[in-house]
Amino acid sequence: MKIIADSAIPFLKGVLEPFAEVRYLPGKAISAADVRDADALLTRTRTRCDAALLAGSRVRLVATATIGFDHIDTAWCAAHGITVTTAAGCNARGVLQWVAAALVHLSRTQGWQPAERTLGVVGVGHVGSLVKTYAEAWGFRVLCCDPPREERERCGFLPLEEVARQADILTFHTPLDDTTRRMAGEELFRRMKPGAVVMNSSRGEVVDGAALLRSGLEWALDVWEHEPDLNPELLGKALLATPHIAGYSEQGKANATAMSVAALAHCFGLPLEGWYPPEAAPSVPRPIAWQELCDTIGGVYDIGAESRRLKEHPGDFESLRDRYAYRREYF
Ligand SMILES: O=C(O)[C@H](O)[C@H](O)COP(=O)(O)O
């Protein structure tokens, strides 16, 4: 059995070798020739998994060690008998921590308390649900929008336009697909309060950057259209700008690798079910009060410093991601 794996998947080296020939390659460099005689492909987001890569190959499983899967042509894979698995929810707490750090930063620099702010959460899946729960506990008034969930569950979520109209801060946690691409654009921004803040840690293409620049709103972005080539004006005027690392927590990456290994074990009958990186510190989910958050988050994650670094060195977008010291989840 042969596996091609992105060499930047942490905690993986040595785990699969007893059962397969494993070749590690930089995600961007993985080519059709590399995967032709492979049975499985373990990726992150840098490998476009589509007909151009996979047609004519032996690949039966594409397992992405990421929450997002817009780099995979799932329809083509389904039509060609290739199983696709994702690491759904793996880094939700890492993203929660990014949102928390951004909210603390905004509250300090703009001078408000959570009880004075309405937070709109767009996309209430693994990440959005956590953001909702913690933000409510911190004292924010939280309004949610998730049309597919509302359709299925009738849970009282609001239409996007209504959430946008009332929100002081609007945070996006949707997957990227045809229904969410540029869902935040001119028309939506026109409905928002002047000076409201748009936060995006989902995918860059969910927010129309040019429309944001014209909107009179403020923004804090982790993800960008056309990464790694950022619009300099969008970057320069951002309240916070980070290099697509919202989900980069140690536990998030460990979860992602474990989920990919589990998918492989399941698909090929390997005795690795339940494997988890032994060297990764376990997650410690717990409630955290706003004041404790304000007192502690800077010691774990200085989002302001990270933002300044990206603004000063936008050309380092990819290397900042590659060399990232994964953050410790502490709530
Ligand atoms: O989809 C995800 O899991 C995140 O956006 C992730 O942080 C980005 O993917 P990666 O840098 O691991 O390729």
The ligand as an ORCA input file, in Angstrom:
! r2SCAN-3c Opt
* xyz 0 1
  O      -9.492     24.346      7.071
  C      -8.788     24.427      8.069
  O      -8.653     23.485      8.856
  C      -8.056     25.693      8.369
  O      -8.437     26.759      7.595
  C      -6.593     25.465      8.332
  O      -6.046     26.241      9.324
  C      -5.920     25.781      7.033
  O      -5.367     24.696      6.489
  P      -3.796     24.346      6.465
  O      -3.022     25.590      6.694
  O      -3.594     23.353      7.561
  O      -3.571     23.773      5.118
*
